[in-house]
Amino acid sequence: MLATLRQYPVSVNLLLASALLLTLGRAITLPYLVIYLTSHYGLGVSEVGTVIGCALIAGLMLSLYGGYLTDLLAPFRLILSFTGCFIAGFIGMCLAPNLALFFLSLVVFNFAYSVIDVASKATFGRLLPAQEQSRVFSLRYTLINIAYAVGPFIGAGLAAFSLRLPFLVSAALGAAFFGLYASQGDRGMPCEPSSAPRFSFTQVSKVLLKDRRLVCFTLGGVLSAVVFGQFTAYLSQYLVVTADPQEVYSKITTLLAVNACTVIGLQYWVGKCIDPRRLTLWLVGGLALFLTGLVGFSLAGSLAGWAFAMLLFTLGEIIVFPVEYMFIDRIAPAHLRGMYYAAQNLSNLGGALGPVIGGIALAALPPAAMFYVLAAFLVVGGGLYVVGGSLSGHVESITRN
């Protein structure tokens, strides 16, 4: 992995550093937002969920405009500006005197993180040939998972001293990347193509809605993310219904460990094997592993059975994530790459539906049936992916009329 990093240009390595440092900042603080909002503002559990959920959705929706800015502005200026917003968001959450300003700061942070995410993906597509993209997307996803694996433990240690401390350390990580990128980033790298005519956000959005491939990929992503976006939530719901509390803790801990070790250990190596000429085949294979994992969860009778099902499920995860990005990069015109990635990012909204659908299924059906309900979402979402991959076409020209 280190040898591969040395082969990449500085601009690519800096964006990989952003994935690690900024995600680490996110992972240090977000698990403790519930505690902070409850203790500092006296909110109930449902109110906390509403605040965090609405801020996440607002950030994702705003990232569509961030994708437009990615196509309009040079990467250096854009990433540096939104890293500043990332820092300001955490400082604002730490110092906010009331809930309204805290919520605004949380939206700013989510918006900034989403835009940097979109800008990084778009820049990878501009800087690297197709055969290298699966490798760098997999490497980036590995770094993100490393950050999510260690971040909550760092946050726990910091929160033991003060609930404000995780916010300040997260802001400091953002400041560290800001300094690194300001000193080492490529100031002259233009958005591509620099000679393309500029159009309004509304004009570009109308054109994207007419691209049937993008619509299929976005809807397929939303439905599929119901299954893999927040899988720990619906697995916990299922185990709470079917097992005693000590068994729930043991199984969830084991499943999280299997997921993290599999992603960190295999993501990069699997990514190197993905053939950009056979993306649909790889995608179908990844979705089949997801389905097999869901069936395994429904039938698992022992801890070993749960762990094996999670291994299969995670193998699907480490295939599908980089393939999704490569599909989008393949269909996106060079001058609209940021908007296309921002549209694909909307699939994260599906993750919020997973626990809701899981809860409804558990209340209305036998417990194991929840996994087959989720499987239905995956099948429909996978069908939309395949349809999108099979469509040929072009992006309609933008006009000023």
N, C-alpha and C positions, 0 to 999 in steps of 0.2 A: 504493500500500500504506500509506504514512504517513497519507494522508488518511483511509483506512478506520480505522486505529488511533485516530485522533482522534475518530471517531464512536462508538467503543465506550465503555462505562462503565469506570471505573478498575478494577473487579473483574476484568473480562475482560482488560484489558491486563496486569494483574499476573499472571494465569495464563499468558498468552502469554510474559511475562518468565520465569516458572518453566520453561517448555519450553526456552527458549534457555539460561538460566544453568545449570540443573541437568543438562541434556543435555550442555552443554559440559564440565561437571565430569566427567560420565561418560565422554565421548569423550577427555578428556585422559588419563585413568588406565587405562581398560580395555585398550587395545591393549598396554600394558606390564606387565599382570599376569603374562603368561607369563614374561617376563624376570625380573620381581621374584621370583616363586615359585621359579624355577629357581636364581637366584643366591643368594637369601636363605635358602631352606629346602632347597635341594638336591634338588628334585623332578625326576622324569623327565617327558618330554612327555606320556605317557599319564596320569600322576598329576595333572599340571597341568590337563589337560582334564577329569578327573573332578572336581577341586575346583571349577573355574569352572562346569562344567555343572550339578553338584548344587546349587551356591549359586543359580544362575539359576532352576532348577526350583523350589527351595524358596521363593524370593522370589515367583515367580508363583503358586504354590499358596497361600501366605499372603495374597496380594493379594485372594483371595476374601473373607477375613475383613475385609480393608481396605475392600472394597466395601460390606460390611455396616455398617462404621463410618461410611462416607460417607453412608449413608441415616439413620444414627442421630444423628450429631453435626453441629454447625454447621460450615460450611466453614473459617471463620477458625481455629478451634481445631484442627481436624483437620490442615489443611495446615501450620500452624505447628509442631505437634507432630511430624509426620513429616519436616518439613524439619530439625528438630533431630536426628531419627534418621539422616537423610541425612548430616549433618555428623559425627555420632558414628561412623557406619560408616567414613568415610574416615580419621578420626583413629585409630580402632581398628585399621584395616589398617596404618596407618603405624607404630603403636607396639606392635603385638601381639608378645609375646615368644615365642609358639609358634604352630604351624599351626592348632590348634584355635580359638584366639581370633581368628586371622586369618579363618578360615572363618566363624565366627559374625559377625564384623564385615561380611564380604562379603554374608552373608545379610541382615543388618540393612539394609545399603545397598540391595540389590536390592528388598527388601520396601518400604522407604520410597519408592524411586523409582516402583515400580508403584502404590502407593497414591496418591501425588500425581498420577500420570498418570490414574488412575480418577477421583479427586476433581475434577480439572480438566475432564474430559469431561462428567461429570455436572453440574457447575456451569454449563458452557456451555449444556447442554440446558435448565437452569432459567432462565437469564438471557436467552437469545436466542430469537427466533421461528424457526420451521423454515426460512424462506427465507434466514436469515443463518447458519445452522449450517454449511452446506457451505463458505461463505467462511472462517469462523473456523477450522474443522477443517483446511482447506487451508493457511491462513496458519500455523497451529501446526505442521503437518507441514513446511512450508518452513523455519521457524525451527529445527526439530529437525535437518533435513538440513544447514543452514548450520553448526550446532554440530558435527555429525559430520564435516563437510568440513574445518573448521579445527582441531578439537580434537586430533587425532593429531599435527599439526605442532607445536602448542604443547607437547604432551606430550613430543615428541621433544627439543625444545630444553631443557625442564626436566630430563628424564631424563639429559641429557648432563652436568648438574651433579651430580645426585643422584637415585637411583631412588626416594627417599622424597618428593622435591619435588612430583611430580604429585599425590600424595595430599593434601598440604597445600594446594596451590592449588585442588584440587577442593573441599576442605572450606571454603576461603575463599570460593569462588563460592556454595556453599550458605549460608554465613554472610551474604553480601551480599544474597541473596534473602530470608533470614530477617529481616534488618533492614528491608528494603524492605517486605515484607509486614506485619511487625509495626507499622510506622508508617503505612502507607497502606491496608491491607486493611480490608474492611468487617466490623467486629466484630459488627454486628447482623444479618447475613444468616443466616436460619435454614435448616435443611434443609427440604425441601418434600415433602409438606405437614406443617407443624409439628404439626397436630392428629391425625395418623395414629397408630393404636395401635402399640405396639412389641412385636416378637416376637423369639424367640431366633434365633440364626444357623442352627441345625438346622431349625427350622420354615420359615424363609425358603428355605433350600437345597432342601428337599423340594418346595416349590412351584415353584421355578425348574426343577427336573428334569422337572416335568409340563408345562412350557410347550414344546410341540413346535416352535414357531418359534425359540425361543432355542436349543434343542438342535440344530436344523438349522443355524442360523447359526454356532454354536460348532464343530460338527463340520466344516462347510464351511470355516470359517476355519482349522482345524488342517490340513486336507488341502491347502488352497490355499497356506498358509504354507510347506509343503514346497517350493514352487516359488519364492516371492518372499521368504521369510524370511531365507535366507542364500545368496542366489544367487551371490555372489562365490566362495564355497567350492567349490560343485560346478563352476562355470566354470573355476576354477583346476585342479581335479582333471582335468577334461576336457583342458585345454590342456597339462598336464604329460604326459599320455599321448600326445597327438597332435602336439606341436610341440617345438622345441628350446628350451632355457632362456631365451635372449635374446628369442625370439619370444613366449614366455609373458609375460615382464615387460612387453614393449611392448604386447601386447594387453590385459592386465589393467589397466594404467595408463590406456589409452585408454578402455576400457569404464567404469571408475570415473569418469573425467572426464565422459564423455557422460551417465552416470546422474546425477551431481551437478549438472551444468549444466542438464539438462532439468528436474530436480525444482525446483531453485532458481528457474529462469527461468519455468516454466510452471505449477507447482503452484497458486499463488494464482489465476491467471487461469482455469485450467480449473475450479477449485473454484467460482468465481463463476458458471460456466455450468451447474452441476449442478442439475437440476430436482428438488426433493424429491417431486414428484408422479409421477416416472418413475424411481424408484430402481432397480427391477429391470432396466429397459432400459439404464440407465447401467452397472449392474454387469455385465450380459452383454457390453456393449461393451468394458469394461475387461478382462474375462477373455479375450475374443477377441483383444485386443491382446497379452496375455500369451502365448496360444497361438501367435500369429503370430511373436512374438519367439523362442519356443523352436524353432519350425520354422526360422526364420532362422538361429539359432545352429547348428543341425544341418547346414545347407547352406552356411554362410559359407565362402568360399574366399579372402577377402582381408580386410585390416584395415577397409576401407570397408564390406564386407558385415557384419562383426561390429558395427561402430559403428551401422549402420542397424538391425540387429536389436535392439541395446540401446536405441535410440531408441524403437522400437515397444514393447518390453518395459516401458520406463520410463513411457511414456504410459499403459499399463495400470495401473502402480503408482499414478500420481497420480490416477487415477479411482477405483480400488478402495478405497484407504485411507479417504478421507472418506465414501464411500458406505456402507462397513461401519459406521462410527460413526453415520451418519444412520439406517440400518436399525435399529440397536439402540435409538437414542433414540425411534424411532417406535413400537416395540413395548413399551418399558419403561414400567410404571406410575410415576408421579411419585415415589412413596415407595420404589421399589425400583430407581431408576435406577443407583445405585452398584453394586449387586449384578449388574445386567445388564451393565454395562461391565466389571466384573471378570471375569465369565464369558467375555465376548468376548476379553478379554486373554489367555485361555488358548490362543488360536490361536498365540501366540508359541512354544508348545511344538513346533508343526509345523516351525518354522524349524530346530530342532535335528536334525530327521530328514532334511533335505535332503541334507547331505553324506554321511550314512550310506547313504541310498538311492542317491545318485549313485555312491558307491564300489562298492556291490554291483553296480549295473548295469554299470559300467565293467569289473568283474572277470568278469562272466558273459556280456556281450553285446558286439557291435561298438560302438565308442565313441559314434557318433552316436545309437545306440538309447537312450542315457541320456536324451536330451531327450524322447523319445516316452514313456518310462516316467514321467517327471515330468509330461508332458502328461496322462497318464491320471489322476494325482492331481488335477490342476487341473480336468479334466472332471467327475470325481465330486464334488469340492468345490463347483464351480459349480452342479452339479445340486442339491446340498443347499441352496445359497443360494436358488436359484429356487423350490424347494419351500417353504422357509421363508417367502419373500416372498409366496407365493400362499396360504398358510394364513391363515385368519381364526380368531379366537378370543379368549379372555379369560384372564387369569391367575386361577387358582383361588384362592378366598379362603383366607386363613390362619386356622386355628383353633388353639385351645390344647389340643385333645384329642390 
